[in-house]
Amino acid sequence: MVRGFRDRDFIESIEGLIFCVIGNVHPRGRVISYLKYVPNFQSQIRVKWSRSGVSYGRILPHYSAMGVRETINFLKANYPQYLIYDDNRSMEFTEVPIDRVKFHYKPEFRLRELMISPMDSLEGMVRDIVLRLSSESGVDLDFFGVTGSILLGIHNPSFSDIDLVVYGYSNAIKVRDALKRLYSLEDSSFSLPKGEVLESWAKDIIKIHPLTFEEALLLYGKYKWNRALYRGRQFSVHPVKLDDEVRGCWECEKYRFMGITTIKARVVDSRDSIFIPATYIVDDVKVIDGVKPEKPISRVVSYEGLYMDLADPGDEIVVRGKLEEVYNLNSGESYCQVTVGSFEASGGDYIKPIKWLNELLR
């Protein structure tokens, strides 16, 4: 069965450029994505990836909106045909025309291949992790996938990370709960970062996100369940919606940028915060600083994976981001939202649960 383009898929253009797909909703005839690998490119990142004699440089310097901005600058100078000013979102996007897609890499298909016959030690580790997670969670193997460099076959067993996908909301919750159980066991091979590793991760993330060192330690040491270690190797798990869980269409909504704002709000629904974009339905919103909305703010939406699944219903959060009015062209209804992970915020946006601050004050 042919499926659409999903979050964490990869696509390769006719020039050999490799893009990572963002989200499950796309404009007609195009795929929202960001450029990640360029063939024979001298990357500022020393680590090299290769496949069939072709070397790939990673053009994305780091995972953040500002990192994606650098890929847009590269495309603007070299492949402007992949940049579109999108009238629905009122901003420039990387949108790959479907007729320029040479290959569509699907995580679940690649995983099936290596589960049958892993070709190296890293692929064997992928198989071990997925078998354990499937057994512990009760989620069928068909709902898992592998993304990143392993999906593309350009990984290096000596240093590449393992990036997994789990499809479907209920499956993702089961895997999340299973991982939390595994982290609590002394001999499970799964562990959250500690000591020097935790400090290293925290130092890296505060270079590109407006968190304090203490907040970053708390995030990775306690709350960031989907990025951890398996036998010392870094792995991540990314929930992705199944096609029948996707609502709406790209052309159904129009967005208007209103400025940068900081708010405090109470989460009332966090179901979709486990995906990208991570969406929190909120109420009891108070503007702390910046632009005030013309109508109530009802959503906080993050394109930064760092802030996915951080708050539960009833939790209070402080958010800084891009204030937008969203107008539904079908129903005529509109609302305001604060978006985290925008170019306009210039890397100064965030979501911080109040419970973090309370823990740090104890």
Disulfide bonds with the S-S distance in Angstrom:
Cys249-Cys252 1.87
